[in-house]
Amino acid sequence: GNIFGFIIGEIKHSFFKIQSSRLCRVMRYGRFLIETKNMELYPYQQKSVEFLKIKGTAMVGHEVGLGKTLIALSVLANAKKENRPHKTLVLCPAILKLQWKSEQEKFFPEFKSVVITGNAEERARLWLAQADIYIANYELLQRDFSFAGGTIWDYIICDESTRISNPRTKTYKILSRLKSLNRLAMTGTPLNNRVQDIYGIINWLKPGYLGNYYAFLNRYC
């Protein structure tokens, strides 16, 4: 019970502190107007984009089917409108790679994205292509780290981020070596079966925030 209260309390504290100060001023001047090609954001999606734009690094924890991908792409669109150098790495299960590209092309055609796939030679060519968004599955990180690890990404987005719940896995350790200015973790189930499922995701977003892994286990599990 303590850890749930801790996490929820921290989220509420951060959210309402920002809501009551910077966010209200920003909304007044309309800096977060999102324009997509074929869709308007729902109010809860708009609020999510506003929050993520301020925080930079955060978890998107809406349930399945509530448009987390569109929220993330809207955040990237805001960054592009500000003419910031833009390079994003999206990591997701292999089955979702084409879905990411499809939604990007449908709603944000101003982006150029590449899906990392194929043999080693084909993947090398794709990593070196000029694009805004590079979409790869988690399994490719180990094989293609020389490409993914050689860039300071504007954003790294981990979709289905329960894949990094365990900080002892190879995927988590390699992912933690990547450099980025901002990080987004997307999951509809941040807690699957155990309290410790939350640790890897939060620690990747904000290293050290929950302390040492084994100390965390001893205290809350």
N, C-alpha and C positions, 0 to 999 in steps of 0.2 A: 503493500500500500504506500509506503513512504516514497518509493521511486516514482510511482505514477503521480503522486502529489507534487514531487519535486519538478518533474518534467513539465507538467501542466502549469505549475506555478511560474516556472521560468518563462515558458512561452507566453503566458498571459501578461507577465510583468513587462517583457520586452515589447510585446505588441501594443499594449495600451499606453506604455510610455511614449512610444513613437507616434501612436495615433494622436495623442493629446498635444504633441508639439510639432515636429517637423512635417508629419504627414498631412495634417490639416492645412498647414500653410501651402504645401506643395499642391494639394488638390485644388485650392482656391485659384491658383494660377494655371491650372489645366495642363500640367506637364505630363500627365499620364494618359492623355487621350490616345486610345489605340484604334487604328484603322486597319481592318483586315479586308481582304478582297471580297469574301463571300459570307462573312459572319460578323455579328456583333457579340461582344463578350457579355455573359451574364454578370449581374452585379457582384456575385461572390468571386467570379474570375477576375473582374476588374480590381476588386480589393486585394486579391492575391498578388496581382501584378504590381500594384502600388506598393505593397509591403515588400515584395522581393526586390523591387527596384531600389528601395532604400537600403535593405539589408545586404544585398549582393550575394551572400551565402546563407542558405536556409534549406529547410525541408518542405517539400510540397506533399502534403499528406491527405489530399482529398481521396474519397473512395473511388473505386473503379467506375469508369464511365462518366466522370464529372469534368473531363477535359484538362487533365494535367499537362498534356503535350501542348495544347493550345496556349495555356498559361505560360509555359516555358518559352515557346516561340514568340509570344508577345513581349516578354522581357527582353529577348534578343533584339526584337524590332525596335524597342525603345533605345537600346544601346546604339543600334545602327543609325537611328535618327539624330543622335547626338554626335555623329561623325567620329566616333571612337574607333580606333583600330579593332577589328572584330575577327576573332577566330574562336570557334566553339567546337569542343569535342563532346559528342553524345555517345554514351556507352549504354547498351541495352542488350537484352537477349536477342539472339540472331533472328528469331521469328518477327521481331518488331522493327527491324531496320528499314524495311520498305514502307512500313506504316509511317514512320517518322518522315521519310522523304516525301511520301504522298501528302501528308498534312502540310508540310512546309510548302510544297509546290502549289497546293490548293489555296492556302490562306496567305502565304507570304512569298509570292513569286520573285520578290526583289532579292531574295537570298539565292546564293548558289550553294548547293550541297552535293556531297559525294558520299556514296555508300562504299565502305571498305569491304571488298570481297575478292574472291579469286585466289590464284596461286601467289607465291611470294613476289614474283616479278610484277604481276598485275596490281597487287596491293601496294607495292613500292611506288608505282606510277600514280596511283590514286592518292596516296599520302602526300605526294609532291605536287599534286594539282592545285591550282589556285581556287580556293573556295572559302565560303563563310562558315560552313558547318560540315564537319567530318563525322560520319555515323559509323560506329564499329560495335561489334559484339565483344563481350567481356573476354571471351576465349582468345581473341586476337592480341590482347595486351602483352602477353608473354612473348609471342612471336614477333610483334611489331613495336616493341618498346623503343627501339632506336629511332623510330619515326615519331611516335606519340610522345616520348620523353624528351625529344629535342626541341620542343616548343613551349613557350609560356602562353597558355591558353587564356583567353579572356573569360570564358566560362568552361567548366567541365560539368556536364549533366549526367547523373547516374539514374537511368530509368530502371524501375523494378530494383530499387537499391537494397532490397533484402539480400541481394547477392553479396553485399559487403557487410552483412551483419556480424560475421565472425572475423575479428581482426587477426586471427592466426592463419587465415588462408593465404595462398599465393596471390590470388586475385586482389585481395585487400592490400597486401604488402606492395605489390607492383603499382596499384592505383595510387597509393599514398606517396609514391615517388614522383608522380606527375606534378608539374607546376602550373598553377592557375591563379588568376586574380579573384575569381568568384567560383563558388561551387553550389550546385543544386542537387539535392537527393529527392527522387520522386518515388513514392510508394503509397499504395492504399492500405498497406498492412505493416506499419513500422514495427509492431509487436506481433509475432506469429504465435509462438508457443511459450516463450520464455522471456523474462525481463531482460536478460543479457542481449537479446536480439537488437535492442536499441543502441547498444554501446558502439558497435562498429560504425554505424551510420553517423551518429553524433560525433564520434571521434574523428571521422574523415572530414566532416564539415568544419569542425573546430577542434583541432588536435589538443588534447590535454584537458578539455572542458569537463569531462567526467572523471578525470584522474586516471590512475593506473588500472588496467583491466582486471587484474587479480584482486586488487583492493575493492574495486567495484563489485566483483562477484561475491567477495566475503561480506560486504556490507548489505547488498540488496538481494542476493539470490540464496 
